[in-house]
Amino acid sequence: MYYLTRQSKLTQFLILLVVFFALCLAIEPSETNVLWRFPALFAGLPGAINEFAENLMYEWLPVEVYDPELEEYETSALVRELTRGFSRSVLFCIELIREILLGGVKTIVTFTSWDFVGEHDWAVWPALPWTVVSGGAIVLGYALRGAGLALLAGLATSYIAIFGQWEPAMETLSFVLIAAPVSCFLGLVLGTAAYKSTTTEAVLKPLLNVAQTMPHFSYLIPVMVFFGVGDHAGAIATIIFATPPMIRLTLLGLKRVPVEVVEAGAMNGCTNRQMLLKVLIPTARRDILIGSNQVIMQCLAMAVIASFIGAKGLGFNLLLALNQLRIGQALELGICIVLIAVVLDKLSLAWANQQTDYFADESFMRRHRYGVIFLAIFALCLLLSLLGRTIFFNGINYFYLIPHNQGITTEPFWQAGVDWMVENWYHGLQAFNNWLILDVLMPMKAAYLGMPVIATFVLVMGIGFIIGGLRSAVIVGGFLLFIAFTEWWDRALITAYMTSFAVMISAILGVVIGSLCAQNSLASRVILIGCDTLQTFPSFIYLIPVIMLFGVTDTSVLIAVIVYATIPAIRYTVEGLRGVPVTLQDAASMSGVNRLQRWVKIEMPLAFPHIMLGLNQTVVFALFMVIIGAMIGTEDLGQYILKALSDKNGIGNGLVLGLCVAFIGLAVDHLIHTWADQKKALLGT
Amino acid sequence: MKKLTRNMAVAMSLSLAAVSGPSLAADSSKPIVIPTHNWSSQVVMAYVIGGIFESMGNNVEYVPADTQAVYEAIRNGDVTISHEVWQSTFGASFYNAMQKGGIIDAGTHAAMTLEEMGVPQYVIDDNLCPGLPNWEALADCPEVFATADSGGKGRWLEGPQSWHGNQMPERLAGLGLDDKYMVKFAGSADALWAELESAKKDRRGVITFNWTPNFTDAEGFVFIEFPEYFEGCRVGDGGNGACGSPKGWLKKAANYKFPKTHPAAYTAFSKISFTSTDIGQMAALVDIDKMSHQDAAKKWLADHADVWKPFTE
């Protein structure tokens, strides 16, 4: 051992490879050979989890509940009543916002009863005309930042209305408007708690790691069992998905607050609360804002998946459109999702960046000028929509609500585009498809499946050892051991094969595109906006055209994965390269290096730790998308996660499978992080 | 769990009472929750049934739900009914939920369903594989259905594995076609439609799993004629699997409380029985006439009062 550690990393790695291949050759593939496949010691785990959940929901702490409908008492479990009560309150909030935007009776029902609403026809909350909401968004944008944001808000809301997607868009918006603030708030609270107590931090860290790498499909069933189906369940799943980055960034921000600032606060006699609210959080604002930006992006990225458990709105319509192969329509819906994300993001950013003017002594009208303008717009738009009742001949009031089949649509154009693509490219692509499948993918898959389990452990733990010593080796080994003890090791190998192939291509593409764009500040800005857009654009949409071109094959899955996983690779490359200090670049240029040399010798090495973090994100994105790729047709963990939706042990299977995926992600994450940290330390940053 | 089962037994007997006798109490005004899935006929039928309930004075609510997960939701009472339970695709999930208790069988539609492997109409018209739709013709033309990843064999594109497990591979083995054909599991119904649409563009041979009534009926889809199904022919039942699919049922399911809370609506729901023609008409209004699902349901209800009125009486 001692001898080994003295060798250079390269030698160590070569020795590792030799051992690995020797093991691969030496071990006989047979089901009874423990070195070939570990016994499935955890095979009973999903069943146990399931039993636990069922017990919790139906048996434990029984309470008698009165059912006014049946006029009799029923036995229910306490936990179930609690979670259902929670669901009802979340649902109430969502319905409230939804009915302010779209009208309805549910809020009135909450305070009266269905009978009351049935008897009184007037007991309906009217919908706001879209012009009012749009006008409100414009005023808000102007008040918070100025004409630019007002224009963006106006264009986005008008696009949504004119394309006839107003109703689903407002449905989506109403659950995002609940999920996003709740996630931000939870994130702030938990992040602060972790900052204050190292125990909390130690407990939260692993939970956050798992939550951020676990595919969303795997917790849909537990959420559904505990909270029911409907918009509230969608919102809860979204909150689970969106809160972790907020916690992380809050914690990061608070930790970066300089000691001097904290001491200045203490010297001024801040109470604990003042210290937190007036000193720490404002100082950490930059990171917290990045957190809230992430929350909004994550919330809208969940719009489609949340509709699997009952969220209404754009996501559900998008799935319907895809089932009818109406790609144009799905695209328009996807654009609406992106627009909502962009507008919400910019508005919240502008709101958080507002400066308080402590000295202004303004008249009432001046202080409340935007409120007054909004009221004026409100009145004007109401008038318009009343007018609209009479001026349009076909009985549709375009100033009030444009129904989905009355809006403009570009669907025929996109549909024709897809048809053209399939007709003209299919045959050309077949040769490529055949080559890729026969000569690359199938051998690669066979090689992964042909690895004895002990060889995989030696390889992965060996890499861990080379990178981070014994500690890393034990950590990644632990992650792997969990997977090896479930009955899904082979499935996990297939997931690993697809992910690693996609990550390889994505990393190359990302670094090349990112490096090219980073040469120019305008190009960098454009590509970063493109990354933001693609990240919220629902990835389900490109599954269909890809199947049409490449069939139900691994190629299709991989292309979809690569499109999605390249985004973080590009983003981090651009950020990393742009972050290289100008002085260093100038110093290099003065030493007479040419452009290429500067890139290879100066910029890339300096940006490399950051790029590696991008690679880390690429792995997580690829894992997520491989799971969604199960909708095309794969044989990996994702397929089993989808299948868990109908399994008897659905909760347990879903969660354990989700953990398997998370642990693959976490093992890679650990290796990359350890390595990047070492490099950073070397660079002194 | 025992309690639930007992409740269910009570519900069952009560539901029988509700069907046979006159309803005892008025329906609750609480909304009946109807799930919507991601295919047209199901969504239109959701609005049609909702419309029928509304015509009886009930409140109705629609909630999007996953096709497999919905049975768990009905069991828990978060969703009240499901009106399209396809035998071979959702039978497993339905009976799993029933075993746990809380969900009842609310009768069967008149529509007989067929869920089977088949080919688009043009495969027959262009005579790509002479002798089809008889299954024996398959032996002579695997290359017509071969794809890049099928290893030279013909490919059967089956639905997700969660739908019918290993039935199709077992059938291939039973028929002795497994040296010429392989089964590829698609991940979703969308994948099947995308593959069919792509194949149609250059009239390429393709064998996929499909069902009827379905929107593909409009363009023509021919099911392969396998040896007839008989009890016990499947591998799981002790046979060798060399048989086709049986004509399947299309059931309705409900939460066990539904007969008690909404006796009149439940009675109507248990009587509702749509035929393949009804379902085809509903789907066509959306898929072919491009109406919205709500509008299609309204139009169908207005045009076919003679069909649905009797259910409510």
HADDOCK unambig.tbl for C-alpha pairs under 7 A between the chains (distance, minus, plus):
assign (segid A and resid 69 and name CA) (segid B and resid 28 and name CA) 6.58 0.50 0.50
assign (segid A and resid 69 and name CA) (segid B and resid 261 and name CA) 5.83 0.50 0.50
assign (segid A and resid 70 and name CA) (segid B and resid 260 and name CA) 6.63 0.50 0.50
assign (segid A and resid 70 and name CA) (segid B and resid 261 and name CA) 6.19 0.50 0.50
assign (segid A and resid 114 and name CA) (segid B and resid 29 and name CA) 5.51 0.50 0.50
assign (segid A and resid 114 and name CA) (segid B and resid 30 and name CA) 6.10 0.50 0.50
assign (segid A and resid 115 and name CA) (segid B and resid 29 and name CA) 5.88 0.50 0.50
assign (segid A and resid 228 and name CA) (segid B and resid 73 and name CA) 6.48 0.50 0.50
assign (segid A and resid 228 and name CA) (segid B and resid 78 and name CA) 5.67 0.50 0.50
assign (segid A and resid 229 and name CA) (segid B and resid 73 and name CA) 6.57 0.50 0.50
assign (segid A and resid 229 and name CA) (segid B and resid 78 and name CA) 6.19 0.50 0.50
assign (segid A and resid 230 and name CA) (segid B and resid 63 and name CA) 6.09 0.50 0.50
assign (segid A and resid 307 and name CA) (segid B and resid 64 and name CA) 6.36 0.50 0.50
assign (segid A and resid 307 and name CA) (segid B and resid 65 and name CA) 6.98 0.50 0.50
assign (segid A and resid 308 and name CA) (segid B and resid 64 and name CA) 6.97 0.50 0.50
assign (segid A and resid 308 and name CA) (segid B and resid 65 and name CA) 5.43 0.50 0.50
assign (segid A and resid 308 and name CA) (segid B and resid 66 and name CA) 4.97 0.50 0.50
assign (segid A and resid 309 and name CA) (segid B and resid 64 and name CA) 6.89 0.50 0.50
assign (segid A and resid 309 and name CA) (segid B and resid 65 and name CA) 5.17 0.50 0.50
assign (segid A and resid 309 and name CA) (segid B and resid 66 and name CA) 6.26 0.50 0.50
assign (segid A and resid 310 and name CA) (segid B and resid 63 and name CA) 5.54 0.50 0.50
assign (segid A and resid 310 and name CA) (segid B and resid 64 and name CA) 4.43 0.50 0.50
assign (segid A and resid 310 and name CA) (segid B and resid 65 and name CA) 4.98 0.50 0.50
assign (segid A and resid 311 and name CA) (segid B and resid 64 and name CA) 6.56 0.50 0.50
assign (segid A and resid 312 and name CA) (segid B and resid 64 and name CA) 6.38 0.50 0.50
assign (segid A and resid 316 and name CA) (segid B and resid 64 and name CA) 6.92 0.50 0.50
assign (segid A and resid 319 and name CA) (segid B and resid 38 and name CA) 6.28 0.50 0.50
assign (segid A and resid 320 and name CA) (segid B and resid 38 and name CA) 4.74 0.50 0.50
assign (segid A and resid 320 and name CA) (segid B and resid 39 and name CA) 6.28 0.50 0.50
assign (segid A and resid 322 and name CA) (segid B and resid 190 and name CA) 6.84 0.50 0.50
assign (segid A and resid 323 and name CA) (segid B and resid 38 and name CA) 6.44 0.50 0.50
assign (segid A and resid 323 and name CA) (segid B and resid 39 and name CA) 6.32 0.50 0.50
assign (segid A and resid 323 and name CA) (segid B and resid 190 and name CA) 5.06 0.50 0.50
assign (segid A and resid 325 and name CA) (segid B and resid 194 and name CA) 6.83 0.50 0.50
assign (segid A and resid 422 and name CA) (segid B and resid 198 and name CA) 6.80 0.50 0.50
assign (segid A and resid 423 and name CA) (segid B and resid 201 and name CA) 6.26 0.50 0.50
assign (segid A and resid 434 and name CA) (segid B and resid 148 and name CA) 5.00 0.50 0.50
assign (segid A and resid 437 and name CA) (segid B and resid 148 and name CA) 6.72 0.50 0.50
assign (segid A and resid 437 and name CA) (segid B and resid 149 and name CA) 6.34 0.50 0.50
assign (segid A and resid 544 and name CA) (segid B and resid 194 and name CA) 6.06 0.50 0.50
assign (segid A and resid 547 and name CA) (segid B and resid 191 and name CA) 6.84 0.50 0.50
assign (segid A and resid 547 and name CA) (segid B and resid 194 and name CA) 6.20 0.50 0.50
assign (segid A and resid 547 and name CA) (segid B and resid 195 and name CA) 6.50 0.50 0.50
assign (segid A and resid 548 and name CA) (segid B and resid 194 and name CA) 5.57 0.50 0.50
assign (segid A and resid 548 and name CA) (segid B and resid 195 and name CA) 5.80 0.50 0.50
assign (segid A and resid 548 and name CA) (segid B and resid 198 and name CA) 4.86 0.50 0.50
assign (segid A and resid 551 and name CA) (segid B and resid 195 and name CA) 6.07 0.50 0.50
assign (segid A and resid 552 and name CA) (segid B and resid 186 and name CA) 6.53 0.50 0.50
assign (segid A and resid 552 and name CA) (segid B and resid 191 and name CA) 6.88 0.50 0.50
assign (segid A and resid 630 and name CA) (segid B and resid 187 and name CA) 5.35 0.50 0.50
assign (segid A and resid 631 and name CA) (segid B and resid 187 and name CA) 4.01 0.50 0.50
assign (segid A and resid 631 and name CA) (segid B and resid 188 and name CA) 5.06 0.50 0.50
assign (segid A and resid 632 and name CA) (segid B and resid 186 and name CA) 5.80 0.50 0.50
assign (segid A and resid 632 and name CA) (segid B and resid 187 and name CA) 4.54 0.50 0.50
assign (segid A and resid 632 and name CA) (segid B and resid 188 and name CA) 6.36 0.50 0.50
assign (segid A and resid 632 and name CA) (segid B and resid 191 and name CA) 5.50 0.50 0.50
assign (segid A and resid 633 and name CA) (segid B and resid 185 and name CA) 5.93 0.50 0.50
assign (segid A and resid 633 and name CA) (segid B and resid 186 and name CA) 4.12 0.50 0.50
assign (segid A and resid 633 and name CA) (segid B and resid 187 and name CA) 3.75 0.50 0.50
assign (segid A and resid 634 and name CA) (segid B and resid 187 and name CA) 6.81 0.50 0.50
assign (segid A and resid 643 and name CA) (segid B and resid 162 and name CA) 5.36 0.50 0.50
assign (segid A and resid 645 and name CA) (segid B and resid 68 and name CA) 5.92 0.50 0.50
assign (segid A and resid 645 and name CA) (segid B and resid 69 and name CA) 5.41 0.50 0.50
assign (segid A and resid 646 and name CA) (segid B and resid 68 and name CA) 4.97 0.50 0.50
assign (segid A and resid 646 and name CA) (segid B and resid 69 and name CA) 5.90 0.50 0.50
assign (segid A and resid 646 and name CA) (segid B and resid 93 and name CA) 5.40 0.50 0.50
assign (segid A and resid 648 and name CA) (segid B and resid 96 and name CA) 6.12 0.50 0.50
